[in-house]
Structures are given as C-alpha cells and as structure tokens.
Amino acid sequence: MKTPIRNIVIAGGGTAGWMTAAAFSKLLGKKFNITLVESDEIGTIGVGEATIPTLHIFHRLLGIDEQDFMKSTHATFKLGISFEGWLNGSDQYLHSFGFLGQDCWACDFHHFWKKGLGLGIEQAIGDYCAEHLAAREGRFSVNSQSDQNHAYHLDASLYAQFLRDLSERHGVTRREGKINEVVLCPTTGEISSLKLESGESIEGDFFIDCTGFKALLLRKALHVGFENWSDFLPCDRAIAVQSNLLNEPVPFTRAIAHPFGWQWQIPLQSRVGNGIVFCSQHISEDEAASVLRENIVGEPITEPNRIFFQTGLSKKHWQKNCAAVGLSGGFIEPLESTAIHLIQRSIIHLLQLIPRDKTMSSLSREFNTRIRREMEDVRDFIILHYKSTAREDSAFWRYCKSMDAPQSLTDKVNLFRESGMIFKKEEELFAVASWVQVLLGQGHRPSSYHPIVDLMTENELRSFLEKQRTRVSEKVKSWPNVNDFIKNYCC
Ligand SMILES: Cc1cc2nc3c(=O)[nH]c(=O)nc-3n(C[C@H](O)[C@H](O)[C@H](O)COP(=O)(O)OP(=O)(O)OC[C@H]3O[C@@H](n4cnc5c(N)ncnc54)[C@H](O)[C@@H]3O)c2cc1C
C-alpha cells in the first residue's frame, strides 16, 4: 500500500536546518506537518558568514525583506572576494559578482578587451564591471531599478534565529533535545523515528538530515558512503575567531593565502569574522592558530573554534526516506562561499521533487544526479585557485601546483588559454565573468580572441571600450559610500 507523506522531520537546526524549515513551511506548509529537532547542547558549527548573490533567489521565494533581514543579521554588502597572494605570494585580484562589459552573439566581452590590450589599451578587466569598481572604491547603492549583483556578509547564528522566527510563524514545531538513536523499520530499512535522550520519540514519513558533519541519518544510520575529494582539495582544518571592528567594513571578503592554506576576513556591521583554513599535513593546529592571531585586525572577542573537515560528498544525497541538506551531504571548502548556495539548491530540488508517497525512487535518483553535478562544478572552480598557482615557496603550494586536476577543469583551462572561450553549462553556478576573473587572476592568458572582434576597426574598438568604461565609472560615481548607505538602509 502506498503511504502518503504527511509528516516531515528535519534533524538539526543550523543554517541548513532552518533554511529548510523556512522554505518548506512557507511554500508547502499547508500540505505537511513539519517538525525540527535541534540540540542546544551540541550547537551549530558557528561559521558560514559569507554568501553569494544567489541568496536573493531564496529570499525572494520566501518573501524576505532585504532591510529587515540585514538589520536582523547585522549584515553588510559583499560585492566579491579579494584573493591575495594566490598566484605568487604578493599578487592581488578581485573576483567580483558583476558582468564584464557588453558581449555579442559570438563571444564574451573579454575577447574585445584582449584585442584592446594588444593595441596598448592596458585597462584592467575589472574597470569594465560596476561591482568590481564599486568594491575597490567602497561604494554601493540599491533600489528597485538596480541591476547590480550583490551578496552579504551575515552573522550565522542571527541568520538561523531569523529563519527560526519565520519558520515558527509558518507552523514549524521545534523540539529541543539530543538525538540518541535513529530507529529503522525492520522490514523496509527506512527511518521510522528519531529517539531523543529524554526518551521522546519523533516519528515521521520523510526525514531531512541537517545534522552537519555528523550526518547522523544519511551516513550513520543508512550507511551511505562518502567520496573523498581531498586529493584535489587538501585543506582539512579550520580555526575561526571573531574580532571587534576597528575599521569601516569593506564590501568584499578577503581570502589571504599563507604557505599552508589561507585566511578569511568577513566584516559585519558589528564585528569581523576571521578564520584560517589549512592542511594538517603542512602545519600544526597550534602554529596555524598563532598565524591567525597575528593576522587578525582588532581584538579577538571569542575563543578560537577549531573545526575538522573532509572535502567530498555523500555518494547519495537521498536514500530511502531521507535526504541530506547542508554539511551532512558533503562539503567543499569555503573559498568561494558556496555552501549556503548549495544548501539553497538542495532545498529547491527537494521542494520540486518531494515524494507524494514512499515508493517514488526515481525522484531520489534525479535528486542525487542534480546535487552531484552541481557540487562537481563548484569543486572544479575551487580547485582552479589552487592548481593554477605559481607559488613554490612551500611544500603545500608545490603539491597544489603539481597535483592532477579533474579532466573537466583541465579541458576548461586549455580551451580558455587557446581561444579565450568559456562555456557555462546550463545549471552551472559560476558565470563566464567569474571564470574569466579567476583565470586571469591566476595567471592564465588567452592566446587569441574571436575573429568577430576584427570586424571593428581599431578606432571603433577604442571608442567601444572607452564607452564601456565610462558607463561603468559614471554609474559607480553616482553611488554613495557603502557604509553611509548601510547606516541609512539597515543599521
Ligand atoms: C571553516 C568553514 C567556513 C565556512 N564558511 C562559509 C561561508 O563563508 N559561506 C558559506 O556559504 N558557507 C560556509 N561554510 C559552510 C557553512 O558553515 C555550512 O554550510 C552551514 O553553516 C550549514 O551547516 P549545517 O546546518 O549543515 O550544520 P551545523 O551548523 O553543524 O548544524 C547541525 C545541527 O545539527 C544538530 N545536531 C547534530 N547532532 C545532533 C544530535 N545528536 N541531536 C540533535 N541535534 C543534533 C546541531 O545541534 C545543529 O543544530 C563554512 C564551513 C566551514 C567548515
């Protein structure tokens, strides 16, 4: 007999758990009873404070007002990421969220820029992008007509609280307590309930595993295996610490390379999030902690939070009557702030594919295929930053430079170097502009440009490029200082 899905249980109340609860309750709450279990004693991972622009899609779907959200989470605007020292130790480039100049049907704008370089128009590619220029100049503006891309730096605990309020308003029941046992049905092998330390039992038809790296349901109870990607992405530890705010927040995340990994700085309205990501084969935890202490701006206001992680993904993200969302499904290190985006993608796929009864196994296959594809695309983009280094000053960077890359990435880099072409797959997260900025920043140069560019005379090309640059600089000049804007908008 077919059992309809009525009761959905979300295990875990970190960013993944509460994003899932908020989306399900707001969008399908009338159809399902939703319960979320979380343990105050265990708490959440406490990091995950830089986002990418796709979060707007999620917020729009949930009817979240930007000013309200930013006030509640002490958020600032983020226009990109500044990569410092990734190519040779003393370089800097910005991966901004914007588009790079006007393209045409045959090729993207950077082909025109490339020819311009050959003519002595030595303008940085970022000068053709409003978000890039605005990040450098510390300017920002948004209104109903704006077309620029922006993301946020936010306080992860406040964001979980914000989503919890929203979820509870839409009928989610929260249970506090430690899950002691995941009870399986002896005949089907499906999850039938979660048993809490208090003895309470929470029964459900469908379970969403948001228990973080523990993956209590999917990996521990249902024995789904893990595919390890640490050969490509060798960092496996992080230490995070918050510090007080000394300077005006900059509208970008800083990702500063060190001889054994890298360090982040994420400025919020009220404090700075700092952390160091490193490879334990190349530095001890205590040494990494001391490098972090020496390199943070301001005084630490929290104890260091030491985090162990493994890069890779669950071999399946949906098994029997359980799907994973968040760290329980896998993790790619936070260099491009992609984890919250992947949570959001899992939720959207799950909302589309939610089974009507327990027998629908083709839905789970589709879910597993989609998540793997999206995670592999993100993985390739992150590997690019490591693999394309010219650094040889440490064993860590020598390893990264010489390691094998996935064939999909090698093909993409070769295509760009040979022809300047980049093709974005339909569902791929990173746009051509992102690939171009990081490829150039990491030292790759296309050796040619598309022949259509030669249809412009030299004077036409000069005036085209000039017009693009002027449009961008005039637009950005009209925007106020980003921190003045925040004070009026959402302080
Ligand atoms: C170093 C680092 C930096 C990161 N930076 C970024 C970033 O800048 N941007 C970004 O997008 N992402 C980032 N991430 C990822 C981001 O932190 C996570 O994707 C996000 O916080 C979601 O985590 P989660 O909810 O899956 O897990 P968690 O926050 O760990 O939540 C797990 C939940 O499960 C509960 N739980 C666990 N066991 C039990 C139990 N036995 N009983 C009851 N409840 C239980 C916990 O109490 C908690 O509520 C980063 C990750 C790391 C490791």
The ligand as a MOL file (V3000), in Angstrom:
LIG
                    3D

  0  0  0     0  0            999 V3000
M  V30 BEGIN CTAB
M  V30 COUNTS 53 58 0 0 0
M  V30 BEGIN ATOM
M  V30 1 C 35.5570 26.6650 8.1550 0
M  V30 2 C 34.2590 26.8370 7.4740 0
M  V30 3 C 33.9130 28.0640 6.9390 0
M  V30 4 C 32.7110 28.2170 6.2470 0
M  V30 5 N 32.4080 29.4070 5.6590 0
M  V30 6 C 31.3100 29.5060 4.8640 0
M  V30 7 C 30.9900 30.6980 4.1810 0
M  V30 8 O 31.6710 31.7050 4.3060 0
M  V30 9 N 29.8950 30.7030 3.3960 0
M  V30 10 C 29.0900 29.6270 3.2470 0
M  V30 11 O 28.1480 29.6630 2.4640 0
M  V30 12 N 29.3400 28.5070 3.9440 0
M  V30 13 C 30.4220 28.4120 4.7240 0
M  V30 14 N 30.6620 27.2680 5.4240 0
M  V30 15 C 29.6680 26.2110 5.4300 0
M  V30 16 C 28.5420 26.5830 6.4100 0
M  V30 17 O 29.0910 26.8250 7.6850 0
M  V30 18 C 27.5270 25.4780 6.4910 0
M  V30 19 O 27.1430 25.0840 5.2140 0
M  V30 20 C 26.2890 25.9610 7.2220 0
M  V30 21 O 26.6230 26.5160 8.4460 0
M  V30 22 C 25.3210 24.8340 7.4050 0
M  V30 23 O 25.7430 23.9470 8.3710 0
M  V30 24 P 24.7370 22.8060 8.8090 0
M  V30 25 O 23.4590 23.4370 9.2130 0
M  V30 26 O 24.7150 21.7770 7.7490 0
M  V30 27 O 25.4730 22.1620 10.0720 0
M  V30 28 P 25.6030 22.6790 11.5830 0
M  V30 29 O 25.6750 24.1490 11.7030 0
M  V30 30 O 26.7170 21.8840 12.1820 0
M  V30 31 O 24.2370 22.2310 12.2480 0
M  V30 32 C 23.9990 20.9140 12.6690 0
M  V30 33 C 22.7580 20.8780 13.5270 0
M  V30 34 O 22.5060 19.5360 13.8720 0
M  V30 35 C 22.2930 19.4610 15.2610 0
M  V30 36 N 22.6930 18.1380 15.7340 0
M  V30 37 C 23.8320 17.4610 15.4900 0
M  V30 38 N 23.8310 16.2920 16.1390 0
M  V30 39 C 22.6630 16.2340 16.8180 0
M  V30 40 C 22.0650 15.2970 17.7070 0
M  V30 41 N 22.6800 14.1570 18.0590 0
M  V30 42 N 20.8500 15.5810 18.2190 0
M  V30 43 C 20.1980 16.7340 17.8880 0
M  V30 44 N 20.7020 17.6510 17.0770 0
M  V30 45 C 21.9320 17.4070 16.5530 0
M  V30 46 C 23.1490 20.5700 15.8400 0
M  V30 47 O 22.7380 20.9290 17.1380 0
M  V30 48 C 22.8780 21.6580 14.8210 0
M  V30 49 O 21.6750 22.3050 15.1300 0
M  V30 50 C 31.8350 27.1180 6.1270 0
M  V30 51 C 32.1610 25.8980 6.7190 0
M  V30 52 C 33.3610 25.7470 7.3750 0
M  V30 53 C 33.7030 24.4150 7.9760 0
M  V30 END ATOM
M  V30 BEGIN BOND
M  V30 1 1 1 2
M  V30 2 1 2 3
M  V30 3 2 2 52
M  V30 4 2 3 4
M  V30 5 1 4 5
M  V30 6 1 4 50
M  V30 7 2 5 6
M  V30 8 1 6 7
M  V30 9 1 6 13
M  V30 10 2 7 8
M  V30 11 1 7 9
M  V30 12 1 9 10
M  V30 13 2 10 11
M  V30 14 1 10 12
M  V30 15 2 12 13
M  V30 16 1 13 14
M  V30 17 1 14 15
M  V30 18 1 14 50
M  V30 19 1 15 16
M  V30 20 1 16 17
M  V30 21 1 16 18
M  V30 22 1 18 19
M  V30 23 1 18 20
M  V30 24 1 20 21
M  V30 25 1 20 22
M  V30 26 1 22 23
M  V30 27 1 23 24
M  V30 28 2 24 25
M  V30 29 1 24 26
M  V30 30 1 24 27
M  V30 31 1 27 28
M  V30 32 2 28 29
M  V30 33 1 28 30
M  V30 34 1 28 31
M  V30 35 1 31 32
M  V30 36 1 32 33
M  V30 37 1 33 34
M  V30 38 1 33 48
M  V30 39 1 34 35
M  V30 40 1 35 36
M  V30 41 1 35 46
M  V30 42 1 36 37
M  V30 43 1 36 45
M  V30 44 2 37 38
M  V30 45 1 38 39
M  V30 46 1 39 40
M  V30 47 2 39 45
M  V30 48 1 40 41
M  V30 49 2 40 42
M  V30 50 1 42 43
M  V30 51 2 43 44
M  V30 52 1 44 45
M  V30 53 1 46 47
M  V30 54 1 46 48
M  V30 55 1 48 49
M  V30 56 2 50 51
M  V30 57 1 51 52
M  V30 58 1 52 53
M  V30 END BOND
M  V30 END CTAB
M  END
